[in-house]
Amino acid sequence: MKQFITRATFVKKLTILFFVIFSFYSITADGKKPDSKFRGVQIGAITYSFRSMPDQSLPALLNYAVRTGISSVELMGSPVEKYAGIPKSKDPEVLKKWRSSVSMDVFKKIRKMFEKEGVKIHILKLGSPEWSDEEIDYAFNVCKALGAVGITTEISEKAAKRMEPFAEKHKLYVIFHNHYQPGNPEFSFDKILAYGPMLMLNLDTGHYFGSTGLNPCDIIERLHDRIISIHIKDKTGPNSEPSNTNKSFGEGETPVVEILNLVRKNNWPIYCDIELEYVIPDSSDAVKEVSKCVDYCRKALMSAK
């Protein structure tokens, strides 16, 4: 016996179906906000990782982060300033004038834009010891407007002397990033950190291992209370062939899994930021590769006992 559906019944069923679909969409749409904190460890990325992508605008960088599932970034300063309308000039005085007078409202807007998508800006890479006092003040004010804990710059004793008073003034950290300096026997993290308590480290574990061959876990263990963030990458050691070379995660010799789980086991509030520097395969792009790196870190943390 055939059953005939009345128009009223059809409309009712269609309405129910629409409601179910809409509800499901709403749930998944909310669920799409990134969350890359795994077992208490915040996995993020420096937006430098997306430098090979065609669109380098600030909204595009935010989109890349969301697509990789990252909920926290170290944000490069150049796209921030471009979005804020910095003049296209190489004249230092023109740039200084703009930085000394620009309203912080546009940077507060950037913070809201990122937070709306579920991405926290935890560090800003902006400023230089070579800048004027007014410009360094500007860098810290932008940092504060974005909700970041501090600004990153290259590590040196000169930078420590210059930047420490500003860190104290603004009550924000200066976070020093290392390249191959630890490979120099005369280099000392402690000597630089001794300039003041607002000076912290952005320890690049890949560069540290690649230049010294030493396990970064040892320096992290000793200086963990002076480390704000760690750059996660996988490299070969100084005595390998090829030496000091970036590799896809899991293919190098840097103890990435051990580093992540050291942070996890000790509940240290250290940001662990992916910095994509290995060669991207022709069939891929930076967003896909950072996504793989995030997944590698997630599995390393979730599978540990």
C-alpha positions in Angstrom: 0.0 0.0 0.0 1.5 3.3 -1.0 1.8 6.1 1.5 1.1 9.6 0.3 2.7 12.5 2.1 0.6 15.6 2.5 2.0 19.0 1.7 1.8 19.9 5.4 3.7 16.8 6.4 6.3 17.4 3.7 6.8 21.0 4.9 7.0 19.8 8.5 9.7 17.1 7.7 11.6 19.6 5.6 11.6 22.1 8.4 12.9 19.4 10.8 15.6 18.4 8.3 16.6 22.0 7.9 16.8 22.5 11.7 19.0 19.4 12.1 21.3 20.5 9.3 21.5 24.1 10.7 22.2 22.8 14.2 24.9 20.5 12.9 26.5 23.4 10.9 26.4 25.7 13.9 28.2 23.1 16.1 30.8 22.3 13.5 31.3 26.0 12.7 32.0 26.7 16.4 34.2 23.6 16.5 36.4 25.0 13.7 38.0 27.5 16.0 41.5 26.2 16.4 42.7 24.7 19.6 46.4 23.6 19.6 46.9 23.1 23.3 47.6 19.5 23.9 47.9 18.1 27.4 48.7 21.5 28.8 51.3 22.4 26.1 50.5 25.3 23.8 51.7 24.5 20.3 51.8 27.6 18.1 53.8 28.9 15.2 55.8 32.0 14.2 54.0 33.5 11.2 57.4 33.6 9.5 56.6 29.9 8.7 54.1 31.1 6.1 56.6 33.4 4.2 56.4 31.3 1.0 52.6 31.7 0.7 51.5 34.0 -2.1 49.4 36.4 0.1 51.4 38.0 2.9 48.7 40.3 4.2 47.7 40.2 7.8 44.2 38.7 7.2 45.8 36.0 5.0 48.4 35.1 7.7 45.5 34.7 10.2 43.7 32.5 7.7 46.7 30.3 7.3 47.0 29.9 11.1 43.4 28.9 11.4 43.6 26.4 8.6 46.6 24.7 10.3 44.6 24.5 13.6 46.9 26.8 15.4 45.4 28.8 18.3 48.5 30.9 19.2 51.1 32.7 17.2 54.3 34.7 17.4 53.4 37.4 15.0 55.9 39.1 12.6 55.8 42.8 12.9 56.1 43.8 9.2 52.5 42.6 8.2 51.2 44.3 11.3 52.7 47.6 10.4 51.6 47.3 6.8 48.0 46.6 7.9 48.2 49.7 10.2 49.2 51.9 7.2 53.0 52.5 7.7 54.3 54.7 4.8 56.0 53.0 1.9 59.3 54.8 2.6 62.9 53.9 3.3 63.5 57.3 5.0 64.1 56.5 8.7 62.7 59.9 9.8 59.5 59.3 7.9 59.0 55.9 9.6 60.0 57.3 13.0 57.4 60.1 12.7 54.7 57.6 11.8 55.6 55.2 14.6 55.7 58.0 17.1 52.2 59.3 16.2 50.1 56.4 15.0 47.0 55.6 17.1 46.9 52.3 19.0 43.3 51.8 17.9 44.2 49.9 14.7 46.3 47.5 16.7 43.5 46.9 19.1 41.4 46.1 16.1 44.0 43.5 15.0 43.8 41.9 18.4 40.0 41.6 18.1 40.4 40.2 14.6 42.7 37.4 15.7 40.7 36.6 18.9 37.5 36.4 16.9 39.0 33.5 15.0 40.3 31.9 18.1 44.0 32.8 17.7 46.0 34.4 20.5 49.0 36.7 19.7 51.4 35.7 22.4 54.6 37.4 21.1 55.3 40.2 18.7 58.5 40.3 16.6 58.8 44.0 16.3 61.5 46.6 17.2 65.2 46.8 17.2 67.9 48.0 19.6 68.9 50.4 16.7 65.6 52.2 16.9 65.1 55.5 18.6 63.6 55.7 22.1 60.3 56.8 20.7 60.2 53.9 18.3 61.1 51.3 21.0 58.3 52.8 23.1 56.0 52.4 20.1 57.0 48.7 19.7 56.0 48.0 23.3 52.8 49.9 23.0 51.8 47.9 20.0 52.7 44.7 21.9 50.4 45.8 24.7 47.6 46.6 22.3 47.9 43.2 20.7 47.7 41.4 24.1 51.2 39.9 23.7 53.5 39.2 26.6 56.6 40.7 25.0 58.6 41.5 21.9 61.3 39.2 20.3 64.6 40.3 19.0 68.0 38.8 18.2 70.1 37.9 21.3 73.2 39.9 22.1 74.7 41.7 25.1 74.3 45.0 23.2 70.6 44.4 22.8 70.2 43.4 26.5 71.8 46.7 27.6 69.6 48.8 25.3 66.3 47.1 25.7 66.2 46.2 29.4 65.2 49.7 30.6 62.2 49.7 28.2 61.1 46.3 29.3 61.1 47.5 32.9 59.3 50.7 31.9 56.5 49.0 30.0 56.3 45.9 32.2 56.6 43.6 29.2 59.3 41.1 28.3 62.1 41.4 25.8 62.4 37.9 24.5 65.8 37.0 23.0 66.0 34.6 20.0 69.2 32.7 19.3 70.5 31.5 16.0 74.0 29.9 16.1 75.5 31.9 19.0 75.4 29.0 21.4 78.0 27.3 19.2 80.5 29.9 20.2 82.3 28.7 23.4 82.4 32.3 24.7 78.6 32.8 24.4 76.6 32.8 27.6 72.8 32.9 28.1 73.3 33.7 31.7 75.4 36.8 31.1 72.7 38.3 28.9 69.8 37.4 31.2 71.7 39.0 34.2 71.0 42.4 32.8 67.4 42.3 34.2 64.5 40.1 35.2 62.3 41.3 32.3 64.8 39.8 29.8 63.7 36.3 28.7 64.5 33.7 26.1 62.9 32.5 22.9 65.1 29.4 22.7 65.4 28.1 19.2 66.1 24.4 20.0 66.9 23.5 16.4 69.6 26.2 16.0 70.8 25.3 19.5 71.2 21.6 18.7 72.4 22.2 15.1 75.3 24.4 16.3 76.3 22.6 19.5 75.1 19.0 19.2 73.9 19.3 22.8 70.5 18.2 24.0 68.3 21.3 24.4 66.5 19.6 27.2 69.5 20.3 29.5 69.4 24.1 28.9 65.6 24.1 29.1 65.7 22.3 32.5 68.2 24.8 33.8 66.7 28.0 32.5 63.0 27.1 32.2 61.9 30.0 34.4 63.6 32.4 32.0 62.1 30.9 28.8 58.9 32.3 27.4 58.9 30.3 24.2 60.7 27.6 22.3 61.1 27.4 18.5 60.4 23.9 17.4 62.3 22.5 14.4 64.1 19.3 13.5 67.7 19.6 12.4 70.8 17.5 12.1 73.7 18.0 14.5 77.1 19.7 13.8 78.9 16.5 13.1 76.4 14.9 10.8 76.4 14.8 7.1 74.8 17.1 6.1 75.4 19.1 9.2 73.1 21.6 10.9 70.4 21.1 8.3 66.7 21.5 8.6 64.6 18.3 8.1 61.0 17.4 8.1 59.7 16.7 11.6 60.9 13.2 12.6 63.6 13.0 10.0 66.3 15.1 11.8 68.2 14.5 15.0 66.8 17.2 17.3 65.0 15.5 20.2 61.6 17.3 19.5 59.5 14.7 21.2 61.7 14.8 24.3 61.5 18.6 24.4 57.8 18.7 24.2 57.3 16.1 26.8 59.7 17.8 29.2 57.5 20.9 29.0 54.4 18.8 29.5 55.7 16.8 32.5 56.8 19.9 34.4 53.7 22.0 33.5 56.0 24.9 32.5 54.1 27.8 30.9 56.4 27.8 27.8 54.9 28.4 24.3 56.2 25.8 21.8 56.2 27.5 18.4 56.8 25.7 15.1 59.2 27.5 12.8 58.9 25.9 9.3 62.4 26.1 7.7 62.8 22.8 5.9 62.4 22.7 2.1 58.7 22.4 1.2 58.0 19.6 -1.3 56.7 20.8 -4.7 53.4 19.0 -4.1 52.8 20.9 -0.9 52.8 24.4 0.6 53.5 26.0 4.0 50.0 25.6 5.3 50.0 21.9 4.6 53.5 21.5 6.1 52.7 23.5 9.3 49.6 21.3 9.7 51.8 18.2 9.5 54.1 19.7 12.1 51.2 20.5 14.4 50.0 16.9 14.0 53.5 15.6 14.8 53.6 17.6 18.0 50.1 16.6 18.9 50.8 12.9 18.5 54.1 13.3 20.5 52.2 14.8 23.4 49.1 12.7 23.3 50.8 9.4 23.0 53.3 10.0 25.8 52.8 8.1 29.1 
